[in-house]
Amino acid sequence: MKMRWKTLVDVAIWVDRVNRLAEEEDLLVVVEGRSDFLALRKLGVRGKMLVLREFLEFLDEQRHLGLGGRAFLILTDFDKEGRLLYRRLTNLVWEMGGIVRTDLREKLHKCVRIERIEDLKHLMSDDLWNLVHEGRIYYEG
């Protein structure tokens, strides 16, 4: 997957924003499976992340308490099935009093036009990602 410099920088900025929100606001990232989890970790996403099965168990445990305004980033795939799952999960979170950060999902999809979250692992080589993520390569424009 060939990326433009601006795209790489935009993704690095997105990762930093997610990490900041995970730390400051206890943002919880939800993914469909382990491959998605690993791809996001490779990009540098830190903080609490749950795969779908764990997330559904978490919601079940919280059903009587509600979510109390907790923020979630739901990163299902961008294909038809993933969008349908995203809508269902978003509705569940809203019904339980949680917040879904749709802006972060949309920004990621705008940065990299991929169908599957796990494809993020192919974004770039580890060495190149490290240079961009550390701010040693940047884009002005």
Beta strands, then each sheet from edge to edge (+ up, - down):
strand 1: 28-31
strand 2: 49-51
strand 3: 71-75
strand 4: 99-100
sheet 1: 2+ 1+ 3+ 4+
end
